[in-house]
Amino acid sequence: MSVMGVWVVGVVADAAVEEARRLFPDAARAHGAWPEASADADRWREWRSTDSAPEHPSHTGDIARFADAVEGVRNAAAEADELQDHLLHAVPQQEGEGTFCATVPRGDSAAALLWGLGPHAIPQLPGCCGQFLFDAAAVRAALPAAEQALALPRPRRPQVTARIRLFLDEMADAPNCDVDELIDGPLRVLRHAARTGVGAAGLTLWY
């Protein structure tokens, strides 16, 4: 049976954000926070310091090590899965302006986007490796940097797209993945959240 990776970015009312923080305090605090000291964090910093520009061709071993580093720095709190399941019911249940959802057999679409953007853009994205939990004020604060990372100019977009496809070819069963939506969808949701004055969450799930 194939494992399905799911990345959801959706708007969340501030009241739902506060409820999640109250019910799952440790997991909510860790959700989207970069670990300060660990072997995984050290590997992540090493990758960021050595990876080249997005157009640089990459070896499959580099991609596998990057995927491992992404998994290692994500929320590992004891209640992380319960938090994400709780938040999954708080976001809109249909895709649109308020929800983006990418499902990839045997793959991690958030990691694919990060690989495509390259190390210099990743700190501009919200949270940590596709995970975040923001109230409305935090969305507004994060949006300018996310715009810089994801609103790609024409010369750069084909380079990012090619790197995303390279990652998915190596690490997933996703020949029909909508790469344009993978780039545009999360920013669409963040813009909608900022415009309507609500929070947002990024969830990385496996089924």
Secondary structure, 3 states (H helix, E strand, C coil): CCCEEEEEEEEECHHHHHHHHHHCHHHHHHCCCCCCCCHHHHHHHHHHHHCCCCCCCCCHHHHHHHHHHHHHHCCCCCCHHHHHHHHHCCCCCCCECCEEEEEEECCCHHHHHHHHHCCCCHHHCCCECCEEEECHHHHHHHHHHHHHHHCCCCCCHHHHHHHHHHHHHHHCCCCCCCHHHHHHHHHHHHHHHHHHCCEEEEEEEEC
